[in-house]
Amino acid sequence: MLLHPTPDLLSILRVTLELVFWATLLAMLIGLPIGLALGLGRFRTRRVWLGVANGGLGLPPVVVGLFVALILFRGGPLGGLHLIYTVRGMVLAQTILALPIVVALTASSVQAIDPSLLQQAGALGASRWRLSVFALREARTGVFVAAMAAMGASLSEVGAVVLVGGNLERETRTMAGAILTSLSGGYYAEGIALGIILLGLTFLLAAALTFIQHSSKAATASSVRYVSSAAR
C-alpha cells in the first residue's frame, strides 16, 4: 500500500495532515494565551475557568460533532458559511476538542514554574509581555506536551470529524475515518494496513516535535538574560 499508494490513500493522507496541521495550529494560537492567563493570573474567577478547561478534557467528541454539525447545516446559524461536509468544518470541530487540552496543560505547566523565578523577573522590571515569554520558555516542556496531545487527538478523532465532514471519499475522509469504513465493510486487512500507517504517522510527527523540543534546550541559559535585559 505504501510502495504503490492509490489516489484514495493519497487523498486520505492529505486530508488527515491538513486537519492535524490547522486544528493543532489554531488550538495552540488560541489556547496558549488563555493558558498563560490562567497560569499567571490572580483574578477572582480564575479557578472557575481552570475547572472549565479541565472539564473540557472530557468533552464527548460525538456531542461536539453533533453540536458543530447542527450550527453548520444549511438551516443553522452558520449555514451560510457552507462549512458542513468540508475540511474547514472538520478543522472547526477538532479545534474545539483540542483547545481545552492546550489550555489545561499550558496552565498546569505555568503554575508549576518556581514562583521565585517569576518574582525575580518582576523585580528586574520585566513587562507583562516579557514575563509571559519567560514563563513560556520555562514551561516549554508542558507546551510541547500540549502540542503533541492536540496533534494526537486530531489524528485519532473519528466521531466529530465524521459527523461534520461526512467521511466523503476523496473529499473529507481521514485516516481514522478510512479505518472505520474498512472495518465496517469487512476489509480487515485494509483496515490493519491503514492502522499501521496511522501509527507510523503519529510516531513520526511526535518524533519531529520531540526533536524541536530538545533543540530548544539551548535557549534555557538565555532565559534569565532575556528577562534581565528588560530592566536595562
C-alpha positions in Angstrom: 0.0 0.0 0.0 2.8 2.4 0.8 5.0 1.3 -2.1 2.2 1.8 -4.6 -0.2 4.3 -3.0 -3.5 4.7 -4.6 -5.2 8.0 -5.2 -7.6 7.2 -2.4 -4.7 6.7 0.0 -3.0 9.9 -1.1 -6.3 11.8 -0.6 -6.7 10.3 2.9 -3.2 11.3 3.9 -3.7 14.9 2.5 -7.0 15.4 4.4 -5.5 13.9 7.6 -2.4 16.1 7.6 -4.4 19.2 6.7 -6.8 18.6 9.5 -4.0 17.9 12.0 -2.0 20.9 11.0 -4.7 23.5 11.1 -6.6 22.1 14.2 -3.3 21.9 16.2 -2.1 25.4 15.0 -5.4 27.1 15.8 -5.7 25.3 19.2 -2.2 26.5 20.1 -2.7 30.0 18.9 -5.9 30.4 20.9 -5.1 28.1 23.8 -1.6 29.3 24.7 -2.6 32.9 25.6 -5.6 31.6 27.6 -3.4 29.0 29.4 -0.8 31.7 30.2 -3.5 34.0 31.6 -4.9 31.2 33.8 -1.5 30.1 34.9 -0.1 33.5 35.7 -3.2 35.5 36.6 -4.7 36.0 40.0 -8.2 37.2 39.1 -11.3 36.2 41.0 -12.8 33.7 38.5 -9.5 32.0 37.7 -10.4 28.7 39.5 -13.7 28.6 37.7 -12.1 28.9 34.3 -9.4 26.4 35.2 -12.2 24.0 36.1 -13.9 24.6 32.8 -10.6 23.9 31.0 -10.0 20.7 32.9 -13.6 19.6 32.4 -13.2 20.3 28.7 -10.7 17.5 28.6 -13.5 15.1 28.8 -15.7 16.6 26.1 -17.5 13.8 24.2 -16.3 14.1 20.6 -19.7 12.8 19.2 -21.6 15.5 21.1 -19.2 18.2 19.9 -19.5 16.9 16.4 -23.3 16.9 16.6 -23.3 20.5 18.0 -21.0 21.8 15.3 -22.9 20.0 12.6 -26.2 21.5 13.8 -24.9 25.0 13.6 -23.3 24.4 10.2 -26.2 22.8 8.5 -27.9 24.9 5.8 -30.7 25.9 8.2 -28.3 26.5 11.2 -26.9 29.8 12.4 -23.7 29.4 10.4 -25.2 27.6 7.5 -24.4 30.5 5.2 -20.7 29.8 5.6 -21.1 26.4 3.7 -18.7 24.6 6.1 -20.7 21.4 6.6 -19.1 18.4 4.9 -15.8 20.3 4.3 -12.3 20.0 5.7 -12.7 23.5 7.1 -15.7 22.4 9.1 -13.8 19.4 10.4 -11.0 21.8 11.5 -13.5 23.8 13.4 -14.8 20.8 15.3 -11.4 19.4 16.0 -10.1 22.8 17.2 -12.9 22.9 19.8 -11.9 19.4 21.0 -8.1 20.3 21.1 -8.5 23.7 22.7 -9.2 22.5 26.3 -6.1 20.2 26.0 -3.8 23.1 25.2 -5.4 25.4 27.8 -5.3 23.0 30.7 -1.8 21.6 30.0 -0.3 25.1 29.4 -1.9 26.5 32.6 -0.7 23.5 34.6 2.8 23.8 33.3 3.0 27.6 34.0 1.7 27.0 37.5 4.5 24.5 38.1 7.2 27.2 37.5 9.1 28.1 40.6 7.4 31.2 41.9 10.8 32.7 42.9 11.8 32.8 39.2 8.7 34.8 38.3 9.2 37.1 41.3 12.8 37.7 40.3 11.7 38.5 36.8 9.2 41.0 38.1 11.7 42.5 40.4 14.0 43.1 37.4 11.4 45.2 35.8 10.1 42.8 33.2 6.9 43.9 31.4 3.9 41.6 31.3 4.8 40.6 27.8 8.4 39.7 28.6 7.2 37.8 31.7 4.8 35.8 29.6 7.6 34.9 27.1 9.8 33.9 30.1 7.0 31.7 31.5 6.5 30.0 28.2 10.2 29.3 27.9 10.3 27.8 31.4 7.2 25.8 30.8 8.1 24.8 27.2 8.1 21.0 28.0 4.5 21.2 29.0 3.7 23.3 26.0 5.3 20.7 23.7 3.3 18.0 25.5 0.1 20.1 24.9 1.0 20.3 21.2 1.6 16.6 20.9 -1.6 15.8 22.8 -3.6 18.1 20.5 -1.9 16.6 17.4 -2.7 13.1 18.7 -6.3 13.9 19.3 -6.6 15.3 15.8 -5.0 12.2 14.3 -7.2 9.7 16.1 -10.5 11.5 16.2 -13.4 9.8 14.4 -16.8 10.8 15.8 -16.7 14.6 15.4 -15.0 14.7 12.1 -17.3 12.0 10.6 -20.4 13.9 11.7 -19.2 17.2 10.4 -17.2 16.1 7.4 -19.4 13.2 6.3 -16.5 10.8 5.7 -16.7 11.5 2.0 -14.4 9.6 -0.3 -11.5 11.8 -1.7 -13.0 14.8 0.0 -13.3 14.6 3.8 -12.2 11.1 4.6 -9.4 11.0 7.2 -7.1 8.1 8.1 -9.2 7.2 11.2 -12.4 7.5 9.1 -11.0 5.2 6.4 -10.1 2.6 9.1 -13.7 2.8 10.4 -15.0 2.4 6.8 -12.8 -0.6 6.1 -13.7 -2.4 9.2 -17.4 -1.7 8.8 -17.2 -3.2 5.3 -15.3 -6.3 6.5 -12.0 -5.3 4.8 -9.9 -6.1 7.9 -6.5 -6.4 6.1 -7.0 -2.9 4.6 -8.1 -1.6 8.0 -5.0 -3.1 9.7 -2.7 -1.6 7.0 -4.3 1.8 7.4 -3.9 1.5 11.2 -0.2 0.7 10.8 0.2 3.8 8.6 -1.7 5.9 11.2 0.6 4.7 13.9 3.7 5.4 11.9 2.4 8.9 11.1 1.7 9.5 14.8 5.2 8.5 15.8 6.8 10.4 13.0 5.1 13.7 14.0 5.7 13.1 17.7 9.4 12.5 16.9 9.6 15.7 14.9 8.1 17.7 17.9 10.5 15.9 20.3 13.4 16.9 18.1 12.3 20.5 18.2 11.8 20.3 22.0 15.4 19.1 22.5 16.8 21.6 20.1 15.1 24.4 22.2 17.1 23.4 25.3 19.9 25.7 24.1 17.6 28.6 24.9 17.4 27.8 28.6 20.6 29.5 29.6 19.4 32.7 27.8 16.0 32.9 29.6 17.2 34.9 32.6 19.5 37.1 30.5 16.5 37.8 28.3 14.4 38.9 31.3 17.4 40.9 32.8 17.7 42.9 29.5 14.2 44.2 30.2 15.5 46.2 33.1 18.2 47.9 31.1 
